[in-house]
Amino acid sequence: MTIMLEDVDEVVRALRTALADEQILTGRGDRYNRARVPAPFPVHRWSERVPDVVVLPTSTEQVAAVVKIANDLRVPVVPRDGGTGLTDGAVPLRGGILIDVKRMNQVHELDLVNRTVTVGTGINMLKLNEYLAPHGLFYPDDPASYPCSLVGGRIGTSGWSLIGARYGHTRDLVMSFDHVLPTGEILHVGDGIGRKVSKSSSGYQLKHLFMGHQGTLGIATRATLKLFPKPEAELSPFWAFDNYDDAYACTGALARAGVATFAGAVLFDEHKVAYLRRDDEAYIPQPTDVRALVCAVMYGWDDEVRAGGKRLFRIAKEHGARYLGDEISEGDWAARHDRYATPLHGRTKDGQVIPMSWHCEDAAINYSHVPSVTRAWHEIVADLRRRTDVFDDWGMFAYTSGSTGVDYLTEIDVGIWEQQLDDRAWGMWVDAKRAIARVALDHGGSISACHGSCREGEVDLVPEELGRGFDVMLDIKRTLDPNNIMNPGKYLLDRAYPEEG
Ligand SMILES: Cc1cc2nc3c(=O)[nH]c(=O)nc-3n(C[C@H](O)[C@H](O)[C@H](O)COP(=O)(O)OP(=O)(O)OC[C@H]3O[C@@H](n4cnc5c(N)ncnc54)[C@H](O)[C@@H]3O)c2cc1C
């Protein structure tokens, strides 16, 4: 059974057998800084989620030694990379040891012939691509958190990439990795036992089991990644529409066109356009008859992007699109990694401007259900707004996940007045999150396409979504983590330990 950390000194003494003093942090600031993630939460409860010790290992062996100590002492362990995850995965719910892997950010090997790179999981994609650029190569995992999320966190969440329709998502791009199990043993998993195999039919496909587990099954320490030629051309046209229906039809037609360089299409609805016009200083104002926006993205060699682009422009025109011009298109796409850094504010029902934090709820929804999910989610947030000024609707987008346009990362952005997020408002938000997840399931979708579904409210429906698969999850958790030390309290996995009560 997992115990709360009562004797920090004993743990620190044990950690000193594996780490240097400067790798062990016990200061208040060091611990509080690693207590939360960007998703708004009731800040008056901050002190309930603080680790007791932070460690900064530099190798797989050191991570393994720390985990072994934690397992021997029955102390919780929480892996943390960039701390940008939006489902509270890196939040220590039960104190314990937080393993911050940011010092494991080396490039261990660049294999130009087989087109792979092997890195420590503490590296971010921006730095990695700066290193790769002189070789004419790039690693195309491209979340909006590109400069600040790290390879290990991408593995821990099985992340979603903005250009995934062309290059795949994190699960497709990470070929193999070293992984420390909750008992401290080291395992290598991949598409085949070799580091650089991209297709194998040997045994169970364990790589996928050790991705997207939100740190509940261990810690990835060193990963081998697939590389691509750095694209010569990028095309990212933004088109305006005077109604949602035409924009929706156009998005589907673009995704289904079968253009090889197509990397993704995104549809912004009326609420999103209204929010941008009202409250986003970076938005270049469009005429008021613009009610929806669509962007398509293409990457590749110049000649193929030109040909594919012509086809997509023709499709957009047939659907009534108005091209917004090169400057807006290139600028908006270039800003995809830093739009969330602009000062955030929202409005009360009376139009009063107030500071707000951003949060999003996401689901995987089939194309055919995107409009009805969009309507239902806006209604849930409108209902919240009728009852309190703590929440504001910042609109929705739907973004292709695959090149055939079958399902869309469907996301609603909600402004939250975090200083007013008392227990009552938090309770309302948890109910709303549960209702949002319910709509996704009722439409045959998945609660999360992107961030995971660990947070209060949404997590309640995970057993329903996974069915018998959830029982298998519990069996696996208990087998691999007999003492429930690895990121305890997440994903309802405590149910694997009924004796803990
Ligand atoms: C502005 C913004 C934009 C975003 N856009 C996107 C987007 O486009 N696509 C997307 O997928 N996500 C997006 N996210 C969410 C977030 O960036 C991703 O979930 C990302 O993969 C988290 O990486 P991280 O390094 O910050 O991980 P962390 O937040 O540190 O950890 C995430 C989870 O993985 C676990 N973990 C951490 N390190 C390891 C490890 N080495 N081994 C095993 N498990 C580990 C943690 O315990 C936690 O459960 C966005 C977030 C923000 C703030």
The ligand as a Tripos MOL2 file, in Angstrom:
@<TRIPOS>MOLECULE
LIG
   53    58     1     0     0
SMALL
NO_CHARGES

@<TRIPOS>ATOM
      1 C1         -0.3850   26.0430  -24.8960 C.3       1 LIG1
      2 C2         -0.5160   24.5590  -24.9640 C.ar      1 LIG1
      3 C3         -0.7670   23.9640  -26.1720 C.ar      1 LIG1
      4 C4         -0.8820   22.5760  -26.2400 C.ar      1 LIG1
      5 N1         -1.0630   21.9770  -27.4670 N.ar      1 LIG1
      6 C5         -1.0540   20.6230  -27.5710 C.ar      1 LIG1
      7 C6         -1.1380   19.9840  -28.8510 C.ar      1 LIG1
      8 O1         -1.2550   20.6200  -29.8960 O.2       1 LIG1
      9 N2         -1.0740   18.6190  -28.8730 N.ar      1 LIG1
     10 C7         -0.9430   17.8730  -27.7350 C.ar      1 LIG1
     11 O2         -0.8640   16.6450  -27.8110 O.2       1 LIG1
     12 N3         -0.8870   18.4750  -26.5290 N.ar      1 LIG1
     13 C8         -0.9110   19.8080  -26.4220 C.ar      1 LIG1
     14 N4         -0.8280   20.4040  -25.1880 N.ar      1 LIG1
     15 C9         -0.7440   19.5700  -23.9900 C.3       1 LIG1
     16 C10         0.7020   19.1770  -23.5980 C.3       1 LIG1
     17 O3          1.6450   20.0510  -24.1570 O.3       1 LIG1
     18 C11         0.9750   17.7560  -24.0420 C.3       1 LIG1
     19 O4          0.1620   16.8920  -23.3070 O.3       1 LIG1
     20 C12         2.4490   17.3150  -23.9150 C.3       1 LIG1
     21 O5          2.5840   16.0490  -24.5280 O.3       1 LIG1
     22 C13         2.9240   17.2500  -22.4830 C.3       1 LIG1
     23 O6          4.3290   17.2020  -22.4960 O.3       1 LIG1
     24 P1          5.1860   17.6830  -21.2360 P.3       1 LIG1
     25 O7          6.6200   17.4620  -21.5920 O.co2     1 LIG1
     26 O8          4.8320   19.0500  -20.8440 O.co2     1 LIG1
     27 O9          4.7310   16.6130  -20.1800 O.3       1 LIG1
     28 P2          4.2560   16.7530  -18.6580 P.3       1 LIG1
     29 O10         3.1230   17.6930  -18.5510 O.co2     1 LIG1
     30 O11         5.4290   16.9820  -17.7970 O.co2     1 LIG1
     31 O12         3.7180   15.2750  -18.4170 O.3       1 LIG1
     32 C14         2.5840   14.7970  -19.0700 C.3       1 LIG1
     33 C15         2.2700   13.3940  -18.5660 C.3       1 LIG1
     34 O13         3.2810   12.4820  -18.9580 O.3       1 LIG1
     35 C16         3.9150   11.9200  -17.8090 C.3       1 LIG1
     36 N5          5.3440   11.9250  -18.0980 N.ar      1 LIG1
     37 C17         6.1860   12.9830  -18.0760 C.ar      1 LIG1
     38 N6          7.4150   12.6010  -18.4150 N.ar      1 LIG1
     39 C18         7.3580   11.2710  -18.6570 C.ar      1 LIG1
     40 C19         8.3160   10.3160  -19.0410 C.ar      1 LIG1
     41 N7          9.5980   10.6480  -19.2630 N.pl3     1 LIG1
     42 N8          7.9090    9.0410  -19.2080 N.ar      1 LIG1
     43 C20         6.6190    8.6860  -18.9830 C.ar      1 LIG1
     44 N9          5.6680    9.5570  -18.6060 N.ar      1 LIG1
     45 C21         6.0360   10.8370  -18.4500 C.ar      1 LIG1
     46 C22         3.5520   12.8280  -16.6470 C.3       1 LIG1
     47 O14         3.5320   12.1160  -15.4240 O.3       1 LIG1
     48 C23         2.1850   13.3050  -17.0580 C.3       1 LIG1
     49 O15         1.2000   12.3690  -16.7080 O.3       1 LIG1
     50 C24        -0.7560   21.8010  -25.0750 C.ar      1 LIG1
     51 C25        -0.5180   22.4160  -23.8460 C.ar      1 LIG1
     52 C26        -0.3890   23.7820  -23.7840 C.ar      1 LIG1
     53 C27        -0.1120   24.4170  -22.4640 C.3       1 LIG1
@<TRIPOS>BOND
     1     1     2 1
     2     2     3 ar
     3     2    52 ar
     4     3     4 ar
     5     4     5 ar
     6     4    50 ar
     7     5     6 ar
     8     6     7 ar
     9     6    13 1
    10     7     8 2
    11     7     9 ar
    12     9    10 ar
    13    10    11 2
    14    10    12 ar
    15    12    13 ar
    16    13    14 ar
    17    14    15 1
    18    14    50 ar
    19    15    16 1
    20    16    17 1
    21    16    18 1
    22    18    19 1
    23    18    20 1
    24    20    21 1
    25    20    22 1
    26    22    23 1
    27    23    24 1
    28    24    25 2
    29    24    26 1
    30    24    27 1
    31    27    28 1
    32    28    29 2
    33    28    30 1
    34    28    31 1
    35    31    32 1
    36    32    33 1
    37    33    34 1
    38    33    48 1
    39    34    35 1
    40    35    36 1
    41    35    46 1
    42    36    37 ar
    43    36    45 ar
    44    37    38 ar
    45    38    39 ar
    46    39    40 ar
    47    39    45 ar
    48    40    41 1
    49    40    42 ar
    50    42    43 ar
    51    43    44 ar
    52    44    45 ar
    53    46    47 1
    54    46    48 1
    55    48    49 1
    56    50    51 ar
    57    51    52 ar
    58    52    53 1
@<TRIPOS>SUBSTRUCTURE
     1 LIG1         1 GROUP 0 **** ****
